[in-house]
Amino acid sequence: MEERPDVVPERPRRSGTRVAAGLVTTAAAVVAVAVLPRLVGAGWHEVAAAVAGVGAGQLVLLVLVWAAGLLVCAGVLTASLAGLSRRRAVLLNLSGSAVASALPFGGAVGVWLNSLMLRRWRFSGRDVASFTITSNGVDLVGKFAVALPALAIALGTGGMPRLPHAEGWSIALGSSVLAGALVVVAAGTSRGLRTLSGALASADRLLARSPRRASAPRVAAQWFLGLDEVRTTVLARVRAEWPRLTFGVLGYVALQGLLFVLCLRAAGVHSAATVVLAAFALDRVASSVPLTPSGTGMAEAAACAVLIGAGAPAVPVLTGVLLYRFLIVVLEVPVGGIALGGWLLAHRGDRSGDGRGLR
């Protein structure tokens, strides 16, 4: 595929600052998980004993459900980009998730890594940008499409216990969703896209600190051309593949919900369905907040707060939640690292960049 020149001036990288900030967020996630037992009234030795009590058959079932989720997610990725095979989609998912969970600012590094791999497979810059927006946008919409109705059902049926500062969290969540929706609506029209391009151009010129000072209208026009081209590609892809994208992302979230329930049951938690639904919904919402890698610390605390607040014992709850988070976050690091290492070895002697080492 033909490569297109970048339409936005490249700004200098401040890698030192980003790495330092990333290390802070990673350290915050580690500290949050480390103090979680004390917050919920459990001990690590009790959690370790509870994990040891999980049967081998249960662990095999959990891993199978986790693997099924990866395959369904791969279907979403293939629907997001024409010409992407399922095997490559699984590799993108595993490698990107591994980097996102293991490194500071892992989400951004994961996107960069997936972009590099797609370019090695001869996808154009426009295709890469379209794929990134489509796949991540569908994933985010899928999370909120399940989480928000689930929270509404839990609130309406009494399945949501009274949580501290619930009003403030509700306002923050509602404001975030509204801001995101406004950006999406603005990007859907030419006038809104021009406004968004102007804002991005202003931010780009402020952050670049480059000796070359291009005029604001010129930079805004460059942003508009690039965003408009990507928007056209994204909309065309969504119109053509919306059934696969819709059922794929809903199936993926459903499998994550099933995994959550099975992990709680394996740990001995048998809360009401509405309570479990509320805990899962808050976990999915908290995992979307980029303050720590994969929302680590916040997602576990949110799920535990709901379940324990509804009367479930602390040790089984913490065991089930940590088991679930281990499968969807931690396990992907070694598995994705092995897959990425195999891909790098397959391309070690490949100078043509055609990506034939892995099909």
KALIN-V893120 format. One record per residue. N is the residue number from 1. OMEGA is omega in degrees with one decimal (999 if undefined). NEAR is the number of other ideal C-beta (glycine too) atoms within 12 Angstrom. Layout:
N:OMEGA:NEAR
N:OMEGA:NEAR
This chain:
1:-175.5:19
2:176.9:10
3:179.0:15
4:179.5:21
5:177.1:15
6:-177.9:18
7:-179.4:26
8:-179.9:29
9:-179.5:26
10:179.4:14
11:-178.3:21
12:-177.8:15
13:175.7:15
14:-172.0:14
15:-178.5:15
16:179.3:12
17:-178.8:15
18:179.4:19
19:179.5:19
20:178.5:15
21:178.4:20
22:177.3:28
23:177.7:20
24:-179.2:19
25:177.6:31
26:177.7:29
27:177.9:19
28:178.3:22
29:179.8:37
30:179.8:18
31:-178.8:17
32:178.5:29
33:-177.9:34
34:-177.7:17
35:-177.1:18
36:178.3:34
37:179.6:28
38:-179.7:19
39:-176.4:23
40:177.9:33
41:178.9:18
42:178.3:30
43:-178.8:18
44:179.4:20
45:176.6:13
46:178.3:24
47:179.2:33
48:178.2:18
49:178.9:17
50:177.6:30
51:179.5:28
52:179.9:16
53:177.6:20
54:-175.8:31
55:179.9:16
56:178.2:12
57:177.6:12
58:179.4:24
59:178.4:23
60:178.5:15
61:-179.9:22
62:179.6:35
63:178.7:26
64:177.2:19
65:176.7:29
66:179.7:35
67:177.1:24
68:176.5:23
69:177.7:36
70:-179.4:38
71:178.9:24
72:177.4:34
73:177.0:39
74:176.2:33
75:176.2:33
76:-178.9:44
77:178.5:44
78:176.7:30
79:-178.9:33
80:-176.6:42
81:178.5:41
82:177.7:22
83:179.4:22
84:-179.2:35
85:-179.6:19
86:179.9:24
87:177.8:22
88:178.3:33
89:176.6:34
90:178.6:31
91:177.5:40
92:-177.8:45
93:-177.2:41
94:-177.7:39
95:178.9:42
96:179.2:44
97:179.5:43
98:179.7:35
99:-178.7:34
100:-177.0:39
101:-171.5:36
102:-172.1:31
103:170.5:30
104:-174.3:30
105:-174.0:29
106:179.7:35
107:179.0:35
108:178.9:26
109:177.3:28
110:176.6:35
111:178.4:28
112:180.0:24
113:178.1:34
114:177.7:41
115:178.5:30
116:-179.6:25
117:178.9:38
118:177.0:37
119:176.4:24
120:178.0:27
121:173.5:34
122:168.4:21
123:-176.4:33
124:177.4:25
125:177.6:26
126:178.5:34
127:-179.7:33
128:179.9:34
129:178.7:35
130:179.2:35
131:-178.2:40
132:-178.7:34
133:-177.3:33
134:-175.9:38
135:-179.8:42
136:177.9:32
137:178.6:31
138:178.5:35
139:-179.5:33
140:178.5:30
141:178.8:31
142:178.7:31
143:-176.3:36
144:177.9:30
145:176.5:26
146:-172.5:33
147:-175.5:34
148:174.9:27
149:179.1:19
150:177.7:34
151:177.8:37
152:177.9:20
153:-179.5:23
154:178.6:31
155:-177.7:24
156:-177.3:14
157:179.7:17
158:-179.5:14
159:179.8:29
160:179.2:32
161:178.5:25
162:-177.5:14
163:177.6:26
164:176.3:13
165:-178.4:12
166:-178.3:21
167:179.9:12
168:177.5:12
169:179.5:24
170:179.2:20
171:179.8:13
172:179.8:18
173:179.9:27
174:178.7:18
175:178.9:14
176:178.9:22
177:179.9:24
178:178.9:15
179:178.2:14
180:178.9:21
181:179.0:19
182:178.1:17
183:-180.0:23
184:179.6:24
185:179.7:16
186:-179.0:23
187:-178.4:30
188:179.1:20
189:-179.5:18
190:-179.9:17
191:178.6:15
192:179.8:21
193:176.5:30
194:177.1:23
195:178.1:22
196:178.8:28
197:177.8:34
198:178.6:25
199:179.0:23
200:178.5:31
201:178.4:32
202:178.8:18
203:-179.6:18
204:-178.4:29
205:179.2:26
206:-176.0:15
207:-173.3:18
208:-176.5:22
209:-177.2:13
210:176.6:16
211:178.6:9
212:-178.2:15
213:176.9:14
214:-179.7:20
215:-178.5:13
216:178.7:20
217:-179.2:16
218:179.2:21
219:178.6:31
220:178.6:30
221:177.7:23
222:176.9:27
223:-177.4:34
224:-179.2:29
225:179.9:25
226:-179.1:31
227:-179.9:36
228:178.4:28
229:178.9:28
230:179.5:32
231:179.3:32
232:178.9:22
233:-179.5:30
234:-178.5:33
235:178.4:23
236:179.9:19
237:-180.0:34
238:178.7:28
239:-176.8:15
240:-171.2:17
241:-174.8:29
242:177.0:22
243:179.9:16
244:179.7:28
245:-177.2:33
246:-177.8:20
247:179.0:19
248:-176.7:33
249:176.9:39
250:176.2:27
251:179.1:27
252:178.6:39
253:178.0:37
254:177.8:27
255:174.7:32
256:177.0:38
257:176.8:33
258:178.1:27
259:178.2:39
260:179.8:48
261:-178.7:33
262:177.5:33
263:177.9:43
264:178.9:42
265:178.2:27
266:179.3:35
267:177.7:40
268:177.5:26
269:-178.8:35
270:179.2:20
271:178.3:35
272:-176.0:24
273:-178.8:21
274:178.1:25
275:178.9:37
276:178.6:36
277:178.9:36
278:179.7:41
279:178.7:46
280:-179.7:45
281:179.4:38
282:175.8:44
283:-179.0:47
284:179.1:43
285:-178.8:34
286:179.9:37
287:178.6:40
288:179.9:31
289:-170.6:28
290:179.5:26
291:175.4:24
292:179.9:35
293:179.8:41
294:180.0:39
295:-175.8:34
296:-176.8:40
297:-179.8:34
298:-178.5:31
299:179.3:40
300:-178.9:46
301:-179.1:38
302:-179.4:40
303:179.8:47
304:-179.1:47
305:-179.4:35
306:-175.1:44
307:179.5:47
308:177.4:32
309:178.2:27
310:174.2:30
311:179.5:17
312:179.7:33
313:-170.3:25
314:-174.3:29
315:177.1:30
316:179.4:33
317:-178.9:44
318:178.0:41
319:-179.0:40
320:-179.0:46
321:179.2:51
322:176.8:41
323:178.0:40
324:-178.7:44
325:175.6:42
326:-177.0:31
327:-173.7:37
328:-178.8:43
329:-171.3:36
330:-176.1:27
331:-178.7:28
332:-178.9:36
333:179.1:29
334:-179.9:19
335:177.7:28
336:177.8:33
337:177.6:25
338:179.8:18
339:179.4:31
340:177.8:33
341:176.3:18
342:179.5:19
343:179.7:32
344:177.6:21
345:179.7:14
346:-178.3:20
347:-175.9:23
348:-179.3:11
349:-177.2:10
350:179.1:17
351:-177.8:10
352:177.6:12
353:-177.6:18
354:174.5:16
355:-177.2:26
356:-179.4:17
357:-178.7:22
358:-178.2:25
359:999:14
